[in-house]
Amino acid sequence: MSKTIGIINGSLRKNSFSGSIADYVKNNAPEGYAFKIIDIGKLPLYNQDYDGEDLNEYTVFRNEVKNLDAVLFITPEHNRSIPAALKNALDIGSRPYGENVWSGKPGAVISQSPGGIGGFGANHHLRQVLAFLNVLTLAQPEAYIGSFHTLIDENGEINNEGTKEFLNGFLAAFAAWIEKLS
């Protein structure tokens, strides 16, 4: 039976670099795994006042995450941290208190940027939040992909063989991590 892994893309931008990675991952899933992109772009800002209400967007999102076997976060770096939309999705999934849908799920992080350090700040800020949310995050290999704009073609598809090899190895390690935790 196939395991379903959610991809949370931290970028809302059309044709984003994170989206290019998400597309590659989705199309190159290890055997026995299916990757599904979870849309966070239409989630209203988290507000604790909604915790007692059945806000449809929150409910649908939380149920989607609950049904996943694991989660892969792919994110750009915004001001040396994670994008606001990604933090919002993490907050929505972790509330109301005691109903954290992220808890106990295997996870992994890929960060990218046009800069040379590959979203290092975002990667580590995200890992800090994931640790608190009890996401069992793959420690090694780490994935920071710098100068990403040089690794794709005009259609946003990864055309660098070294990057493809790296991502394939990362996905294999993530699959092994998921199996270890299952």
C-alpha positions in Angstrom: 0.0 0.0 0.0 1.3 3.4 -1.0 2.0 6.1 1.7 0.8 9.6 1.1 3.2 12.4 1.8 2.0 15.9 1.9 4.1 18.7 0.3 3.7 22.0 2.0 5.1 24.7 -0.3 6.0 27.8 1.7 5.8 30.0 -1.4 2.5 31.4 -2.7 4.1 32.8 -5.8 3.0 31.5 -9.1 6.0 29.6 -10.7 8.0 29.7 -7.5 11.3 28.0 -7.0 9.8 26.0 -4.2 7.0 25.0 -6.6 9.6 23.7 -9.1 11.1 21.5 -6.4 7.6 20.3 -5.3 6.8 19.4 -8.9 10.1 17.5 -9.2 9.5 15.6 -6.0 5.9 14.8 -7.0 7.0 13.3 -10.3 10.0 11.4 -8.8 8.5 9.8 -5.7 10.3 6.7 -4.5 8.4 3.5 -5.1 5.5 3.0 -2.6 5.1 6.8 -2.0 2.7 9.3 -3.4 3.3 13.0 -2.9 0.3 15.3 -2.7 0.6 19.1 -2.7 -1.4 20.7 0.2 -2.5 24.2 -0.7 -2.0 26.8 2.1 -2.7 29.9 -0.1 -6.3 30.3 0.8 -6.1 29.8 4.5 -7.4 32.8 6.5 -5.0 34.1 9.1 -5.0 32.1 12.3 -7.2 33.6 15.0 -7.8 31.9 18.3 -11.3 33.2 18.2 -12.1 30.7 15.5 -11.0 27.7 17.7 -14.5 27.0 18.9 -16.1 27.5 15.5 -16.1 25.2 12.5 -14.3 27.5 10.0 -14.4 25.4 6.8 -11.0 26.3 5.5 -9.4 25.3 8.9 -11.3 22.1 9.1 -10.5 21.0 5.5 -6.8 21.7 6.0 -6.6 20.0 9.4 -8.3 16.9 8.0 -6.0 16.8 5.0 -2.9 16.9 7.3 -4.4 14.3 9.7 -4.7 11.8 6.7 -1.1 12.2 5.7 1.6 9.6 6.5 4.3 12.3 6.5 5.0 15.9 5.5 7.7 17.5 3.3 8.1 21.2 3.7 9.7 23.1 0.8 10.3 26.7 1.5 12.0 29.8 0.4 13.6 32.2 2.9 11.8 35.5 3.7 14.0 37.9 5.8 16.1 35.0 7.2 13.0 33.2 8.3 10.0 31.3 7.0 7.2 32.9 5.0 4.2 34.1 6.8 1.8 31.8 4.9 3.8 28.8 6.1 3.8 29.9 9.7 0.1 30.5 9.5 -0.5 26.9 8.2 1.6 25.5 11.0 -0.4 27.5 13.6 -3.7 26.4 12.1 -2.7 22.8 12.2 -1.5 23.0 15.8 -4.7 24.4 17.2 -6.9 24.4 19.1 -4.7 23.4 22.0 -4.4 19.7 22.4 -5.5 18.9 18.8 -2.1 19.3 17.0 -2.5 17.5 13.6 1.3 17.6 13.0 2.2 15.7 16.2 4.1 12.5 15.6 4.3 12.8 11.8 7.6 12.2 10.1 8.8 15.3 8.3 11.6 16.8 6.3 12.6 20.2 5.1 14.0 21.5 1.8 14.9 25.1 1.6 16.0 27.1 -1.5 17.0 30.6 -2.5 18.6 32.5 -5.3 21.3 33.3 -2.8 24.3 31.2 -2.0 23.3 29.9 1.4 20.1 28.2 0.1 17.6 29.4 2.7 19.6 28.3 5.7 17.8 30.7 8.0 14.4 29.6 6.9 15.4 25.9 7.2 16.5 26.3 10.8 13.6 28.5 11.9 11.2 26.0 10.4 13.0 23.1 12.2 12.6 25.0 15.5 8.9 25.3 15.0 8.6 21.7 13.9 10.4 20.5 17.0 7.9 22.2 19.2 5.0 20.8 17.1 6.5 17.3 17.6 7.1 16.7 13.9 9.8 14.0 13.7 12.0 15.8 11.3 14.7 14.1 9.3 18.1 15.4 10.6 20.4 14.2 7.8 20.8 14.8 5.0 20.0 18.5 5.2 18.7 20.2 2.1 19.7 23.8 1.3 19.7 24.5 -2.4 21.4 27.8 -3.2 21.5 29.7 -6.5 18.4 27.9 -7.5 17.6 30.1 -10.4 20.7 28.7 -12.2 19.5 25.1 -11.8 16.2 25.4 -13.8 15.2 26.0 -17.3 12.8 28.7 -18.7 9.8 26.5 -17.7 11.0 26.2 -14.1 12.0 22.5 -14.5 15.2 21.4 -12.7 17.8 20.8 -15.4 20.9 20.3 -13.3 21.8 16.6 -13.0 23.6 17.1 -9.7 20.6 18.7 -8.2 18.4 15.9 -9.4 20.7 13.3 -7.9 20.8 15.2 -4.6 17.0 15.4 -4.5 16.7 11.7 -5.4 19.1 10.8 -2.6 17.2 13.1 -0.2 13.9 11.5 -1.1 15.4 8.0 -0.5 16.6 9.0 2.9 13.2 10.6 3.7 11.5 7.3 2.7 13.9 5.3 4.9 13.1 7.7 7.8 9.4 7.3 7.3 9.8 3.5 7.3 11.9 3.6 10.4 9.2 5.5 12.2 6.3 3.4 10.9 
